[in-house]
């Protein structure tokens, strides 16, 4: 009888471990997706900032050239 209860406990533990493993995998997948989304947003902000700085440089250069004419 004791071996049967021990076997049941082991099987229940194995089932819980498999569920935890599946949840861990799901969580890892979501974290990876969020990391990729954050990186994409960061890249977009960085590109926008570069474009804005370039635009400011062009405008200021143009104004300086026009002023000296």
HUQUIVEN-V827330 format. One record per backbone hydrogen bond with DSSP energy under -0.5 kcal/mol. NH is the residue of the N-H (numbers start at 1). CO is the residue of the C=O. If there is no record, write none. Layout:
BEGIN
[[NH CO] [NH CO]]
END
This chain:
BEGIN
[[5 1] [6 2] [7 3] [8 4] [9 5] [10 6] [11 7] [12 8] [13 9] [14 10] [15 11] [16 12] [17 13] [18 14] [19 15] [20 16] [21 17] [22 18] [23 19] [24 20] [25 21] [26 22] [27 23] [28 24] [29 25] [30 26] [31 27] [32 28] [33 29] [34 30] [35 31] [36 32] [37 33] [38 34] [39 35] [40 36] [41 37] [42 38] [43 39] [44 40] [45 41] [46 42] [47 43] [48 44] [49 45] [50 46] [51 47] [52 48] [53 49] [54 50] [55 51] [56 52] [57 53] [58 54] [59 55] [60 56] [61 57] [62 58] [63 59] [64 60] [65 61] [66 62] [67 63] [68 64] [69 65] [69 66]]
END
